[in-house]
Amino acid sequence: GYAGTSMDLIAQEAKVSKITIYKHFQNKADLFNHIMKKHCEKIFQYAPIIKYTPTESPHTILTSFCNSFVEGLLQPESIGLMRRIIG
C-alpha cells in the first residue's frame, strides 16, 4: 500500500537508485500523482469527449459516456492499480 511503501522500496523494485527517482520526482506524493495522472489518461481513452448530437437525448449521450468511463475503470490494469493502492 501507499502508506507502507518507502522510496527505498520503490527504487529497489524499479531496480534504480533512489537518487534517480528523486531526479524526476520531489517526493513519494509527487511520484504517486504522476502515476495516477498517467493511469487516468489511459482510462480516458475509453471515455471519449461528450459530443452533442441533436438527434440523441442528453440521457442517451450521458449514459454512453458513463458506460465508456466505467469500462475504463474495469480494465484489469485499473483494478490492479486500485488494489495496490488499497493494499
NORCOR-V482937 format. One record per residue. N is the residue number from 1. RES is the residue in one small letter. PSI is psi in degrees with one decimal (999 if undefined). OMEGA is omega in degrees with one decimal (none if undefined). D_FIRST is the distance of its C-alpha to the first C-alpha in whole Angstrom. Layout:
{{N/RES/PSI/OMEGA/D_FIRST} {N/RES/PSI/OMEGA/D_FIRST}}
This chain:
{{1/g/167.9/-177.2/0} {2/y/-51.3/-174.5/4} {3/a/-37.0/-176.3/6} {4/g/2.2/-177.8/6} {5/t/130.5/179.3/6} {6/s/163.4/175.5/10} {7/m/-30.8/176.1/13} {8/d/-45.2/-180.0/14} {9/l/-39.9/177.8/12} {10/i/-46.3/179.2/11} {11/a/-42.8/179.9/15} {12/q/-47.2/-179.4/16} {13/e/-35.0/-179.5/14} {14/a/-8.2/-178.4/16} {15/k/43.9/175.3/19} {16/v/169.3/177.5/20} {17/s/157.5/177.6/21} {18/k/-33.7/178.5/19} {19/i/-39.6/178.4/22} {20/t/-43.4/178.8/22} {21/i/-44.7/-178.5/18} {22/y/-17.0/173.7/20} {23/k/-25.6/-177.1/23} {24/h/-27.9/-174.7/21} {25/f/139.7/-178.3/19} {26/q/-35.6/-176.0/19} {27/n/-177.1/-177.9/16} {28/k/-38.7/179.5/12} {29/a/-40.3/178.2/13} {30/d/-43.3/176.8/16} {31/l/-46.2/179.9/14} {32/f/-44.4/179.1/11} {33/n/-39.7/178.3/15} {34/h/-45.2/179.5/16} {35/i/-45.0/-179.0/14} {36/m/-39.6/178.6/14} {37/k/-48.1/179.7/18} {38/k/-39.8/179.9/19} {39/h/-43.2/179.4/17} {40/c/-35.0/175.6/19} {41/e/-38.1/177.0/22} {42/k/-41.2/179.6/22} {43/i/-42.4/-175.9/21} {44/f/-13.6/174.6/24} {45/q/-22.6/177.7/26} {46/y/-15.4/-177.6/27} {47/a/92.9/-177.8/28} {48/p/161.0/176.3/31} {49/i/141.6/179.3/32} {50/i/125.7/179.3/34} {51/k/128.5/178.5/38} {52/y/128.4/175.8/41} {53/t/115.8/-175.2/43} {54/p/-24.4/-177.4/46} {55/t/-11.0/179.9/47} {56/e/146.9/179.1/44} {57/s/153.8/175.0/43} {58/p/-37.2/179.1/40} {59/h/-45.8/-179.3/38} {60/t/-43.4/-179.5/38} {61/i/-47.6/-179.4/37} {62/l/-37.2/177.7/34} {63/t/-42.8/178.1/33} {64/s/-45.1/178.9/33} {65/f/-47.4/-178.3/31} {66/c/-40.1/177.5/28} {67/n/-41.4/178.3/29} {68/s/-40.8/-179.8/28} {69/f/-45.5/178.9/25} {70/v/-36.5/176.6/24} {71/e/-41.4/176.9/24} {72/g/-40.8/179.3/22} {73/l/-26.9/-177.3/19} {74/l/4.9/175.8/20} {75/q/145.5/-177.5/20} {76/p/-38.9/-179.0/18} {77/e/-29.8/175.2/16} {78/s/-46.4/179.8/15} {79/i/-42.5/178.9/14} {80/g/-43.4/179.5/12} {81/l/-43.9/179.7/10} {82/m/-39.3/178.0/10} {83/r/-40.1/178.0/8} {84/r/-40.4/179.9/6} {85/i/-45.5/-179.4/5} {86/i/-38.5/-178.0/6} {87/g/999/none/4}}
